[in-house]
Amino acid sequence: MAAVAAAVEREAGRLTELDAAIGDADHGANLKRGFAAVAATLAEEPPATPGAVLVTAGRELISTVGGASGPLYGTLLRRAGKALGDAGEVTRDELADALEAGVAAVGQLGGAVPGDKTMLDALTPAVAGLRESFAAAARAAEEGALATVPLRARKGRASYLGERSVGHQDPGATSSALLFAALAEVTAG
């Protein structure tokens, strides 16, 4: 989570620029604040298990991030953490299963599916890639985020723009790719 917080802080300006084109220009700032709070909370009182880390992170995001991002990322992480349970160690496949449950919960909460130009366009292929490797997950998430450029948004604030949403990369898919890039970076070292 500390690596995710650092990546979001580093890329907050770019996320906000992407959001300015098709949203309300607060995605980067909101996530920067939220993941900084997550990192601080986890450093202050480190949870004992990977599942507890994700549940704590999700709860913190829900309470500190405004707009749709807080509930969506919070749901993703909390549901994945709950799926991991109290296990002290987690395999990559167990993490993939847990994140798959989290992604399903995000889709249900937002009423979105891949192709709607949302974070699911990066999360769904990332979880599939995670079954191969952390690096494959990061690549799939980045490719999924880039693939949102030609799409017309069908969910979220960007959907209000109709055809004008075409030609812009989705900020939620982009921030989701950052999450998997940070995961790949941490596991490679």
C-alpha contacts under 8 A as a table, 3 or more apart, distances in Angstrom:
res1	aa1	res2	aa2	distance
1	M	4	V	4.96
1	M	5	A	6.13
1	M	35	F	7.66
1	M	38	V	7.31
1	M	39	A	6.27
1	M	57	A	7.83
2	A	5	A	5.02
2	A	6	A	6.20
2	A	39	A	5.34
3	A	6	A	5.06
3	A	7	A	6.15
3	A	182	A	5.52
3	A	183	L	7.55
3	A	186	V	7.19
4	V	7	A	5.05
4	V	8	V	6.06
4	V	35	F	7.23
4	V	178	L	7.01
4	V	179	L	5.56
4	V	182	A	5.42
4	V	183	L	7.59
5	A	8	V	5.17
5	A	9	E	6.06
5	A	32	K	6.91
5	A	35	F	4.80
5	A	36	A	5.70
5	A	38	V	7.77
5	A	39	A	6.58
6	A	9	E	5.08
6	A	10	R	6.11
7	A	10	R	5.05
7	A	11	E	6.07
7	A	178	L	6.52
7	A	179	L	7.87
7	A	182	A	6.82
8	V	11	E	5.06
8	V	12	A	5.48
8	V	28	G	7.28
8	V	31	L	6.77
8	V	32	K	5.64
8	V	35	F	7.39
8	V	175	S	7.35
8	V	178	L	7.08
9	E	12	A	5.23
9	E	32	K	5.27
10	R	13	G	7.71
11	E	14	R	5.35
11	E	15	L	6.24
11	E	28	G	7.33
12	A	15	L	5.09
12	A	16	T	6.12
12	A	27	H	7.73
12	A	28	G	4.02
12	A	29	A	6.06
12	A	31	L	7.53
12	A	32	K	6.25
13	G	16	T	5.12
13	G	17	E	6.19
13	G	28	G	6.05
13	G	29	A	7.73
14	R	17	E	4.99
14	R	18	L	6.21
14	R	28	G	7.20
15	L	18	L	5.16
15	L	19	D	6.15
15	L	27	H	6.04
15	L	28	G	4.62
15	L	171	P	5.64
15	L	174	T	7.30
15	L	175	S	7.05
16	T	19	D	4.92
16	T	20	A	5.97
16	T	25	A	5.08
16	T	26	D	5.64
16	T	27	H	5.33
16	T	28	G	4.52
16	T	29	A	6.83
16	T	171	P	7.72
17	E	20	A	5.02
17	E	21	A	6.69
17	E	25	A	6.67
18	L	21	A	5.54
18	L	22	I	7.04
18	L	23	G	7.97
18	L	25	A	7.58
18	L	168	H	7.24
18	L	169	Q	6.56
18	L	170	D	6.85
18	L	171	P	5.46
19	D	22	I	5.43
19	D	23	G	4.64
19	D	24	D	6.09
19	D	25	A	4.62
19	D	26	D	6.71
19	D	27	H	6.07
19	D	28	G	7.90
19	D	170	D	7.46
19	D	171	P	5.58
20	A	23	G	5.45
20	A	24	D	5.68
20	A	25	A	3.96
20	A	26	D	7.58
21	A	25	A	7.56
21	A	168	H	7.08
22	I	157	R	7.32
22	I	158	A	4.93
22	I	161	L	7.19
22	I	165	S	6.05
22	I	168	H	7.26
22	I	170	D	7.89
23	G	26	D	7.95
23	G	157	R	5.64
23	G	158	A	5.50
24	D	27	H	7.71
24	D	157	R	7.80
25	A	28	G	7.75
26	D	29	A	5.38
26	D	30	N	5.86
27	H	30	N	5.24
27	H	31	L	6.07
27	H	69	S	7.45
27	H	171	P	7.09
27	H	172	G	7.80
28	G	31	L	5.32
28	G	32	K	5.93
29	A	32	K	5.08
29	A	33	R	6.20
30	N	33	R	5.29
30	N	34	G	6.13
30	N	65	V	5.39
30	N	66	G	6.47
30	N	69	S	7.92
31	L	34	G	4.86
31	L	35	F	5.87
31	L	65	V	6.49
31	L	69	S	7.56
31	L	70	G	7.91
32	K	35	F	5.49
32	K	36	A	5.99
33	R	36	A	5.24
33	R	37	A	6.25
33	R	64	T	7.20
33	R	65	V	7.06
34	G	37	A	5.14
34	G	38	V	6.25
34	G	60	E	7.10
34	G	61	L	5.23
34	G	64	T	5.36
34	G	65	V	5.27
34	G	70	G	7.73
35	F	38	V	4.74
35	F	39	A	6.09
35	F	61	L	6.99
36	A	39	A	5.16
36	A	40	A	6.18
37	A	40	A	5.07
37	A	41	T	6.04
37	A	60	E	6.86
37	A	61	L	7.77
37	A	64	T	7.44
38	V	41	T	5.17
38	V	42	L	6.09
38	V	56	T	7.78
38	V	57	A	5.33
38	V	60	E	5.82
38	V	61	L	6.92
39	A	42	L	5.23
39	A	43	A	6.04
40	A	43	A	5.15
40	A	44	E	6.05
41	T	44	E	5.12
41	T	45	E	6.19
41	T	46	P	7.67
41	T	60	E	7.90
42	L	45	E	5.32
42	L	46	P	4.75
42	L	47	P	6.92
42	L	53	V	7.28
42	L	56	T	7.69
42	L	57	A	7.64
43	A	46	P	5.62
46	P	53	V	7.49
47	P	50	P	7.64
47	P	52	A	5.59
47	P	53	V	5.47
47	P	56	T	7.80
48	A	52	A	6.68
48	A	53	V	7.57
48	A	88	G	7.38
49	T	52	A	5.16
49	T	53	V	6.32
49	T	86	D	6.24
49	T	87	A	6.39
49	T	88	G	5.04
49	T	89	E	7.24
50	P	53	V	5.04
50	P	54	L	6.45
50	P	81	G	7.11
50	P	84	L	7.40
50	P	86	D	7.93
50	P	87	A	7.37
50	P	88	G	6.77
50	P	89	E	6.96
50	P	90	V	7.23
51	G	54	L	5.26
51	G	55	V	6.23
51	G	80	A	7.23
51	G	81	G	3.86
51	G	82	K	6.12
51	G	83	A	7.43
51	G	84	L	5.00
51	G	85	G	5.53
51	G	86	D	6.33
51	G	87	A	7.23
52	A	55	V	5.02
52	A	56	T	5.95
52	A	81	G	6.07
52	A	82	K	7.75
52	A	85	G	7.66
52	A	86	D	7.38
53	V	56	T	5.25
53	V	57	A	6.05
53	V	81	G	7.15
54	L	57	A	5.01
54	L	58	G	5.99
54	L	77	L	5.09
54	L	78	R	5.78
54	L	80	A	6.88
54	L	81	G	4.70
55	V	58	G	5.13
55	V	59	R	6.13
55	V	77	L	6.03
55	V	78	R	4.14
55	V	79	R	7.34
55	V	80	A	7.65
55	V	81	G	4.94
55	V	82	K	6.69
56	T	59	R	5.16
56	T	60	E	6.19
56	T	78	R	7.33
57	A	60	E	5.15
57	A	61	L	6.22
57	A	74	G	7.20
57	A	77	L	6.77
57	A	78	R	7.42
58	G	61	L	5.15
58	G	62	I	6.27
58	G	73	Y	6.61
58	G	74	G	3.72
58	G	75	T	6.36
58	G	76	L	7.22
58	G	77	L	4.84
58	G	78	R	4.86
59	R	62	I	5.22
59	R	63	S	6.38
59	R	74	G	5.90
59	R	78	R	6.83
60	E	63	S	5.19
60	E	64	T	6.12
60	E	74	G	7.46
61	L	64	T	5.23
61	L	65	V	5.45
61	L	70	G	5.09
61	L	71	P	7.30
61	L	73	Y	6.90
61	L	74	G	5.31
62	I	65	V	5.92
62	I	66	G	7.86
62	I	70	G	4.51
62	I	71	P	5.06
62	I	73	Y	7.65
62	I	74	G	5.16
62	I	75	T	8.00
63	S	70	G	7.29
64	T	70	G	7.05
65	V	69	S	6.61
65	V	70	G	4.44
65	V	71	P	7.86
66	G	69	S	6.73
66	G	70	G	5.76
67	G	70	G	6.49
67	G	71	P	7.87
68	A	71	P	5.75
68	A	72	L	6.11
69	S	72	L	5.11
69	S	73	Y	5.81
69	S	74	G	7.93
69	S	172	G	7.67
70	G	73	Y	5.48
70	G	74	G	5.61
71	P	74	G	4.94
71	P	75	T	5.80
72	L	75	T	5.17
72	L	76	L	6.22
72	L	106	V	5.74
72	L	109	L	7.39
72	L	110	G	7.57
73	Y	76	L	4.98
73	Y	77	L	6.22
73	Y	106	V	7.80
74	G	77	L	5.35
74	G	78	R	5.88
75	T	78	R	5.18
75	T	79	R	5.77
75	T	102	G	6.66
75	T	105	A	6.70
75	T	106	V	6.26
76	L	79	R	5.57
76	L	80	A	6.16
76	L	99	L	7.14
76	L	101	A	7.98
76	L	102	G	4.20
76	L	103	V	5.86
76	L	105	A	6.68
76	L	106	V	5.92
77	L	80	A	5.10
77	L	81	G	5.94
77	L	99	L	7.66
77	L	102	G	6.43
78	R	81	G	5.01
78	R	82	K	6.08
78	R	102	G	7.41
79	R	82	K	5.11
79	R	83	A	6.15
79	R	98	A	7.42
79	R	99	L	7.78
79	R	101	A	6.52
79	R	102	G	4.83
79	R	105	A	7.12
80	A	83	A	5.05
80	A	84	L	6.36
80	A	95	L	7.76
80	A	98	A	4.40
80	A	99	L	4.97
80	A	100	E	7.58
80	A	101	A	6.10
80	A	102	G	4.84
81	G	84	L	5.13
81	G	85	G	6.46
81	G	98	A	7.03
82	K	85	G	5.11
82	K	98	A	7.95
83	A	97	D	7.98
83	A	98	A	5.13
83	A	101	A	7.22
84	L	87	A	6.51
84	L	90	V	7.56
84	L	94	E	7.24
84	L	95	L	7.26
84	L	98	A	6.01
87	A	90	V	6.68
90	V	94	E	5.98
90	V	95	L	6.43
91	T	94	E	5.09
91	T	95	L	6.21
92	R	95	L	5.03
92	R	96	A	6.12
92	R	130	L	7.12
92	R	131	R	7.07
92	R	133	S	7.82
93	D	96	A	4.90
93	D	97	D	6.16
93	D	130	L	7.50
93	D	131	R	5.89
94	E	97	D	5.05
94	E	98	A	6.16
95	L	98	A	5.01
95	L	99	L	6.02
96	A	99	L	5.11
96	A	100	E	5.95
96	A	127	V	5.70
96	A	128	A	7.61
96	A	130	L	5.98
96	A	131	R	6.40
97	D	100	E	5.03
97	D	101	A	6.44
98	A	101	A	5.17
98	A	102	G	6.37
99	L	102	G	4.74
99	L	103	V	6.00
99	L	127	V	6.64
100	E	103	V	5.06
100	E	104	A	6.19
100	E	124	T	7.72
100	E	127	V	6.26
101	A	104	A	5.13
101	A	105	A	6.30
102	G	105	A	5.07
102	G	106	V	6.29
103	V	106	V	5.01
103	V	107	G	6.24
103	V	120	L	7.18
103	V	123	L	6.77
103	V	124	T	6.93
104	A	107	G	5.11
104	A	108	Q	6.20
105	A	108	Q	5.02
105	A	109	L	6.03
106	V	109	L	5.05
106	V	110	G	6.03
106	V	120	L	7.92
107	G	110	G	5.29
107	G	111	G	5.40
107	G	112	A	4.93
107	G	113	V	6.05
107	G	120	L	7.16
108	Q	111	G	5.02
108	Q	112	A	6.94
109	L	112	A	8.00
110	G	155	K	7.77
111	G	155	K	7.81
112	A	116	D	6.28
112	A	118	T	7.49
112	A	120	L	7.54
112	A	155	K	6.46
113	V	116	D	5.88
113	V	120	L	6.55
113	V	121	D	7.91
114	P	117	K	7.19
114	P	118	T	7.33
114	P	120	L	5.33
114	P	121	D	4.87
114	P	124	T	7.15
115	G	118	T	7.55
115	G	120	L	7.96
115	G	121	D	6.16
115	G	148	T	7.60
115	G	151	L	7.18
116	D	121	D	7.53
116	D	151	L	7.48
116	D	152	R	7.25
116	D	153	A	5.49
116	D	154	R	4.88
116	D	155	K	6.05
117	K	120	L	7.67
117	K	121	D	6.37
117	K	148	T	5.39
117	K	151	L	6.11
117	K	152	R	6.70
117	K	153	A	4.89
117	K	154	R	6.70
117	K	155	K	7.21
117	K	170	D	6.17
117	K	173	A	7.70
118	T	121	D	5.76
118	T	122	A	7.89
118	T	148	T	7.81
118	T	153	A	7.54
118	T	155	K	7.10
118	T	156	G	7.72
118	T	170	D	6.28
118	T	171	P	7.99
118	T	172	G	5.94
118	T	173	A	5.72
119	M	122	A	5.58
119	M	123	L	6.13
119	M	145	A	7.77
119	M	170	D	7.45
119	M	171	P	7.76
119	M	172	G	4.55
119	M	173	A	3.77
119	M	174	T	7.39
119	M	175	S	7.78
119	M	176	S	6.10
120	L	123	L	4.77
120	L	124	T	5.49
120	L	173	A	6.72
121	D	124	T	6.04
121	D	125	P	7.09
121	D	141	A	7.76
121	D	144	G	5.22
121	D	145	A	6.31
121	D	147	A	7.78
121	D	148	T	7.04
121	D	173	A	6.10
122	A	125	P	5.90
122	A	126	A	6.10
122	A	140	A	7.06
122	A	141	A	4.29
122	A	142	E	6.70
122	A	143	E	7.36
122	A	144	G	4.34
122	A	145	A	5.17
122	A	173	A	5.05
122	A	174	T	7.41
122	A	176	S	6.19
122	A	177	A	6.12
123	L	126	A	5.02
123	L	127	V	6.16
123	L	141	A	6.14
123	L	144	G	7.85
123	L	173	A	7.32
123	L	176	S	6.32
123	L	177	A	7.46
124	T	127	V	5.45
124	T	128	A	6.52
124	T	141	A	7.88
125	P	128	A	5.00
125	P	129	G	6.02
125	P	137	A	7.24
125	P	140	A	5.42
125	P	141	A	6.07
125	P	144	G	6.71
126	A	129	G	4.94
126	A	130	L	6.05
126	A	136	A	7.50
126	A	137	A	4.23
126	A	138	A	6.33
126	A	139	R	7.56
126	A	140	A	5.01
126	A	141	A	4.67
126	A	177	A	7.99
126	A	180	F	7.23
127	V	130	L	4.97
127	V	131	R	6.99
127	V	137	A	6.28
128	A	131	R	5.71
128	A	132	E	7.71
128	A	137	A	7.06
129	G	132	E	5.41
129	G	133	S	6.45
129	G	134	F	7.44
129	G	136	A	4.98
129	G	137	A	4.12
129	G	138	A	7.75
129	G	139	R	7.98
129	G	140	A	6.13
130	L	133	S	4.97
130	L	134	F	5.36
130	L	135	A	7.78
130	L	136	A	6.27
130	L	137	A	4.54
131	R	137	A	7.91
132	E	136	A	6.31
132	E	137	A	7.62
133	S	136	A	5.10
133	S	137	A	6.31
134	F	137	A	5.07
134	F	138	A	6.37
134	F	180	F	7.67
134	F	183	L	6.94
134	F	184	A	4.84
134	F	187	T	7.17
135	A	138	A	5.12
135	A	139	R	6.24
135	A	181	A	7.74
135	A	184	A	5.29
136	A	139	R	5.08
136	A	140	A	6.03
137	A	140	A	5.12
137	A	141	A	6.10
137	A	180	F	6.47
137	A	184	A	7.67
138	A	141	A	5.16
138	A	142	E	6.22
138	A	177	A	6.50
138	A	180	F	4.82
138	A	181	A	4.83
138	A	183	L	7.80
138	A	184	A	6.27
139	R	142	E	5.19
139	R	143	E	6.11
139	R	181	A	7.88
140	A	143	E	5.08
140	A	144	G	5.96
141	A	144	G	4.97
141	A	145	A	6.16
141	A	173	A	7.77
141	A	176	S	7.10
141	A	177	A	4.72
141	A	180	F	6.81
142	E	145	A	5.11
142	E	146	L	6.24
142	E	174	T	7.19
142	E	177	A	5.18
143	E	146	L	5.12
143	E	147	A	6.05
144	G	147	A	5.01
144	G	148	T	6.74
144	G	173	A	7.26
145	A	148	T	5.51
145	A	149	V	7.79
145	A	169	Q	6.76
145	A	170	D	6.69
145	A	173	A	4.81
145	A	174	T	5.24
145	A	177	A	6.71
146	L	149	V	5.91
146	L	169	Q	6.30
146	L	174	T	7.86
147	A	150	P	6.76
147	A	151	L	7.53
147	A	169	Q	7.81
148	T	151	L	5.19
148	T	168	H	7.37
148	T	169	Q	5.44
148	T	170	D	5.94
148	T	173	A	7.75
149	V	166	V	6.28
149	V	167	G	4.80
149	V	168	H	4.74
149	V	169	Q	4.41
149	V	170	D	6.98
150	P	166	V	5.21
150	P	167	G	5.16
150	P	168	H	7.22
151	L	165	S	7.51
151	L	166	V	5.42
151	L	167	G	7.33
152	R	159	S	7.41
152	R	162	G	6.48
152	R	163	E	5.96
152	R	164	R	7.81
152	R	165	S	5.54
152	R	166	V	4.96
153	A	156	G	7.57
153	A	158	A	5.70
153	A	159	S	4.55
153	A	161	L	7.82
153	A	162	G	6.68
153	A	165	S	5.97
153	A	166	V	7.38
154	R	158	A	7.62
154	R	159	S	4.84
154	R	162	G	7.83
155	K	158	A	6.90
155	K	159	S	5.19
156	G	159	S	5.60
156	G	160	Y	7.70
157	R	160	Y	5.73
157	R	161	L	7.84
158	A	161	L	5.61
158	A	162	G	7.51
158	A	165	S	6.16
159	S	162	G	5.47
159	S	165	S	7.11
161	L	164	R	5.24
161	L	165	S	5.56
162	G	165	S	5.84
162	G	166	V	7.90
163	E	166	V	5.58
164	R	167	G	7.67
165	S	168	H	6.07
169	Q	173	A	7.89
169	Q	174	T	7.42
170	D	173	A	5.40
170	D	174	T	6.24
171	P	174	T	4.89
171	P	175	S	6.13
172	G	175	S	5.16
172	G	176	S	6.08
173	A	176	S	4.99
173	A	177	A	6.23
174	T	177	A	5.09
174	T	178	L	6.48
175	S	178	L	4.94
175	S	179	L	6.53
176	S	179	L	5.14
176	S	180	F	6.72
177	A	180	F	5.26
177	A	181	A	6.08
178	L	181	A	4.96
178	L	182	A	6.09
179	L	182	A	5.28
179	L	183	L	6.32
180	F	183	L	4.87
180	F	184	A	6.11
181	A	184	A	5.12
181	A	185	E	6.12
182	A	185	E	4.99
182	A	186	V	6.16
183	L	186	V	5.27
183	L	187	T	6.20
184	A	187	T	5.25
184	A	188	A	6.02
185	E	188	A	5.30
185	E	189	G	6.65
186	V	189	G	5.63
